[in-house]
């Protein structure tokens, strides 16, 4: 018994030593891989997000957007920020005013353009956004009311707020195929309001929208680690199992049917003039026309220059 106990302790020490050596080797591998990845990508001293998810609400919630109980999230006011794009070696910047809209209109707007990333101008600098292009073409003061990551359901709720704030302005609502798809989500990076249909009646759910919690340490690591981001963004399925399943949740509805019903709701908006831009959404364009809304049709894949010119022609 006396000889067995020291032998057991010796084996335990050896196991602990081997485990510690494995952990140190793993840590060395991760740190070396991170440094090597950043050096080869020219990102050695970058402390910004390098993960592509930074352009979705999960990242925007603590960079460009803030919680909004009616909309899920909205653009933070009074910001100037550089945004770095993963694997592309370039950056873009955005500036927001005190009213929480992206810069491009001083004073009372004549045009208010509301929508998702296509309006906000993700990946483009302030001078190249859709509302700025429209303002140059029409010579009308134009407000950028785009919010990155918004679905068409959130856009309609936002348009209702804006119609009350700017009753004398022309409201241009931009609807993309992606925004229609997001009507089928109850959470998209962050919790969001959503609708379903009972008969012909729209029912609003998850409103007011609860505030999301602080960013977890593992999420911060993923979004700041070039190595981890590259592995998870690769075609491994890890993005779905590790990340998407937590922050992206489908709603129990028919997204397309809800979007068509939302067009009818949009038609009741009390505004000086209402124009709907349907990008790759012919069924919604037809629904808008049936509800006597002026429409601008753009084929899916049409760039912001095309959309701006179509809007400008409609305003003539």
Secondary structure, DSSP 8 states (H G I E B T S, - for coil): -HHHHHHHHHHHHHHHHHHHHHHHHHHHHHHHHHHHHHHHHT-TT--S--SGGGGSHHHHTTTTEEEETTTEEEE-SSEEEEEE-TTT--EEEEEE-TTSSBSS--SS-SEEEEESHHHHTTTS-GGGSHHHHHHHHH-S-EEEEE-TT--HHHHHHHHHHHHHH-TTSEEEEEEEHHHHHGGGEEEESSB--EEEEETTEEEEES-S--------HHHHHHHH-HHHHHHHHSTTSHIIIIIIHHHEEE-SS-HHHHHHHHHHHHTT--SSEEEEEEES-HHHHHHHHHTT-EEEEE-TT--HHHHHHHHHHHH-
